[in-house]
Amino acid sequence: MSGQDYPTTPDGRYFVVRGRLWRTSNPALEPMLRERLVGALMDARRAVGVAKRTNDRVAEQAAHDAVDRAKVALGERGPVWWDDGGPDFNRHLARTGPYADWYAKVAKEDD
């Protein structure tokens, strides 16, 4: 796999990086809103880097807060974006839990 090409669970709720589940953005977001939120997320991530390089702890905390707000707005953190009552497995290992069988097949394909 290269770049942003990570396996996505069959239900589209998560992608897997180094064996860990990460929640995907809400697919129901309007494209223009998604684009704006992703832009805000990238700006905030750059601000984290600048603050770290300049050792500005106040600016770094503000930038981390901005990253969190953007990720919540995208649906990657905070309340889940699906409405079937399914639990959130964000940051759980893919090889355990309800995605274990699926991940075993995907991981075998990558060998």
C-alpha positions, 0 to 999 in steps of 0.5 A: 500500500502506498500513501493514503491507500489503507484498507477500509472496513466493509461497513466504511466506518474505519480504515486500518493503519499499522493494525489499528482502526481509525474512524473515517470521516462522515460520508454524509458530509456535503463535499464543500463542507468536507473540503472546508473542514479538511482545510481547517484540519490541515491548517491546524496540523501545520500550526502544531508543527510551527508551535513545536518548532518555536517551542510556543506551548500556548500556541501548540495547545491552541493548535491541538484544540483546533485539530480536535475541533476539525476532527469532531466536525468531520466525524472522526472523533466525538459522537459516531456518525452512524445511527444504528447504535453500533459501538465505536472501535476507534483506535482498537486493534483490528485483529480483535473484536468484530473486524478480526476475521475481515482483517485476517483476510486483508492482512494476509493479502498484504503479505 
